Every structure is written in structure tokens, then in C-alpha cells.
Amino acid sequence: MIALIIGECGVGKTWVMKQMLKDTKRYKLGLYCFHENDNTIIVGKYDGSTFEGSDKLSMGVMKDLDKMLMYIKRKNKSAVFEGDRFMNKNFIEKAKPYIIKIDGDGEAGRIKRGSNQTERQLKTIRTRVKNITPNEVVKNSGDCLNLIKTKIV
């Protein structure tokens, strides 16, 4: 199964992904950086910086989507994607992900990480999130992680 975690900036999408990194190895396929263990592929580059995860991937990452989807299928593993790079029609149509939305405005998370995103950036993401119909909505990142552990991974 492929899952996509969406939500406004700062709601905890990256935190969820980082919780799944235990016992993973880093890999690269085209423009995709990802972590993989026996069961799951966690897409993104996690390096401890302020903006990590899918935010660290190239803006052109979609050009290698078919390669990444073939890799996931060949490995017969679950895969989890998050964030802005994948909140688009092309990804959703091709990957057919189970979409999980973390509710909230993310303000506390942005303050905690010292985010300096402009109101324009925040509004753009907010609009993208609103335009995607999720399969499930969770209250917070902890609930999202629990859902992924029980349903996806």
C-alpha cells in the first residue's frame, strides 16, 4: 500500500516520517531519496535540518515517479510519502495513495522549528490541502503515526 500524509505546514508530517526511520538504510533512485527497512519505504531526505523530508527533494522529483512506483511494486513493500511535493493530481492519479490528513493549522509546529515561511507559502499549502479529499482525517501527528502502524505498515 502507498500512503500520502497531507496537512498544513507544521502539523507534524515530517515528525511522523522520522518516527518510522528505525532500522532503515538510505537509498537514492533518480531524484528520489528514501529510507527502507524490511517492510516499508519512507520517501524523503531526513538529515536533522529545519526543513527535511520531502522538502529536501528536488522540485523535479515527479519526473522519476514511474521509476519509484515500479521500485515499490518490485520490492512489494508499503511506501509512505508526505508533503507538498506529492500533493498534486499527477502523483495521486498514478500512485493511488491512501491519503491521511493531519488536521490543524500547524502554527505551534512552525514556531517550534523556527519556520520563516511567508504567509503566501502557507496559504498555497493550505489551499492544496483543502483541494485534496483524504481517506481519513486524524487530529494530530501521534494519531497519524498510530494509523500508519496499524493500517499501512
C-alpha positions as CSV (number, residue, x, y, z in Angstrom):
1,M,0.0,0.0,0.0
2,I,1.1,3.5,-0.7
3,A,0.1,6.2,1.8
4,L,0.3,10.0,1.4
5,I,0.3,12.2,4.5
6,I,-1.0,15.7,3.9
7,G,-1.6,18.7,6.2
8,E,-0.8,22.4,6.6
9,C,2.8,23.4,7.3
10,G,3.9,22.4,10.8
11,V,1.2,19.8,11.7
12,G,3.8,17.1,12.1
13,K,4.1,15.3,8.8
14,T,7.8,15.1,8.9
15,W,7.7,14.1,12.6
16,V,5.6,11.1,11.7
17,M,8.0,10.0,9.0
18,K,11.0,10.4,11.3
19,Q,9.4,8.0,13.8
20,M,9.5,5.3,11.1
21,L,13.2,5.5,10.3
22,K,14.3,2.9,12.8
23,D,16.3,0.1,11.2
24,T,16.3,1.8,7.8
25,K,19.0,2.3,5.2
26,R,19.3,5.3,2.9
27,Y,18.8,4.9,-0.9
28,K,18.6,7.0,-3.9
29,L,16.7,6.4,-7.2
30,G,16.8,9.1,-9.7
31,L,15.7,12.3,-7.9
32,Y,14.2,10.3,-5.0
33,C,16.0,9.9,-1.7
34,F,14.3,7.4,0.6
35,H,14.8,5.1,3.6
36,E,13.9,1.5,3.5
37,N,13.6,-1.4,6.0
38,D,12.2,-4.9,5.7
39,N,8.6,-3.7,5.3
40,T,8.5,0.0,4.4
41,I,9.9,2.7,2.1
42,I,9.9,6.1,3.7
43,V,10.3,8.7,1.0
44,G,12.3,11.9,1.8
45,K,15.7,13.0,3.0
46,Y,15.9,13.1,6.8
47,D,19.1,14.8,8.0
48,G,18.1,16.9,11.0
49,S,17.8,20.2,9.2
50,T,14.9,22.7,9.7
51,F,13.2,21.6,6.5
52,E,13.8,17.9,5.8
53,G,11.8,15.0,4.4
54,S,10.1,15.6,1.1
55,D,11.1,19.3,1.3
56,K,14.7,18.3,0.7
57,L,13.8,16.5,-2.6
58,S,14.2,18.2,-5.9
59,M,11.2,20.2,-7.2
60,G,11.6,18.0,-10.4
61,V,11.1,14.7,-8.4
62,M,7.9,13.9,-10.3
63,K,9.9,13.1,-13.5
64,D,11.1,10.0,-11.7
65,L,7.8,9.0,-10.2
66,D,7.3,6.0,-12.6
67,K,10.7,4.6,-11.6
68,M,9.9,5.0,-7.9
69,L,6.5,3.3,-8.2
70,M,8.0,0.4,-10.2
71,Y,10.7,0.0,-7.5
72,I,8.0,0.0,-4.7
73,K,6.0,-2.6,-6.6
74,R,9.0,-4.8,-7.3
75,K,10.0,-4.7,-3.7
76,N,6.4,-5.5,-2.6
77,K,6.6,-3.1,0.3
78,S,4.4,-0.3,1.7
79,A,5.6,3.2,1.0
80,V,4.8,6.4,2.8
81,F,5.1,9.9,1.1
82,E,4.4,13.2,2.7
83,G,4.0,16.8,1.9
84,D,3.9,19.4,-0.8
85,R,5.9,17.6,-3.5
86,F,3.2,14.9,-3.6
87,M,0.1,16.9,-3.1
88,N,-0.7,17.1,-6.8
89,K,-3.0,15.4,-9.4
90,N,-0.2,13.6,-11.2
91,F,1.0,11.8,-8.0
92,I,-2.4,11.0,-6.7
93,E,-3.6,9.6,-10.1
94,K,-0.5,7.4,-10.6
95,A,0.2,6.3,-7.1
96,K,-3.4,5.9,-5.9
97,P,-2.3,6.5,-2.3
98,Y,-4.3,6.1,0.9
99,I,-4.5,9.8,1.9
100,I,-4.2,10.7,5.6
101,K,-4.8,14.4,6.5
102,I,-3.4,15.7,9.8
103,D,-5.8,18.3,11.0
104,G,-4.8,21.7,12.4
105,D,-3.2,24.9,11.3
106,G,0.4,23.9,12.2
107,E,1.2,27.1,13.9
108,A,2.7,25.5,17.1
109,G,4.9,23.2,14.9
110,R,6.1,26.1,12.8
111,I,7.0,28.1,15.9
112,K,8.8,25.1,17.5
113,R,11.1,24.6,14.4
114,G,11.7,28.3,13.9
115,S,10.0,28.3,10.5
116,N,10.2,31.6,8.5
117,Q,7.7,30.6,5.8
118,T,5.8,33.5,4.3
119,E,2.1,33.9,4.6
120,R,1.9,33.3,0.8
121,Q,3.7,30.0,1.1
122,L,1.4,28.9,4.0
123,K,-1.7,29.9,2.0
124,T,-0.5,28.0,-1.0
125,I,-0.1,24.8,1.0
126,R,-3.4,25.4,2.9
127,T,-5.2,25.7,-0.5
128,R,-3.6,22.5,-1.8
129,V,-4.6,20.6,1.3
130,K,-8.2,21.8,1.1
131,N,-8.4,20.7,-2.5
132,I,-7.5,17.0,-1.7
133,T,-10.1,14.6,-0.4
134,P,-8.4,12.4,2.2
135,N,-9.4,8.8,3.0
136,E,-9.0,9.7,6.7
137,V,-8.5,12.8,8.9
138,V,-6.6,12.5,12.1
139,K,-6.4,15.0,14.9
140,N,-2.6,15.1,15.3
141,S,0.7,13.6,14.3
142,G,0.5,10.9,17.0
143,D,-2.8,9.7,15.7
144,C,-1.4,9.7,12.2
145,L,1.6,7.5,13.3
146,N,-0.7,5.1,15.0
147,L,-3.0,4.8,12.0
148,I,0.0,4.1,9.7
149,K,1.4,1.5,12.1
150,T,-2.0,-0.3,12.1
151,K,-3.2,0.2,8.6
152,I,-0.2,0.8,6.3
153,V,3.0,-0.7,7.6
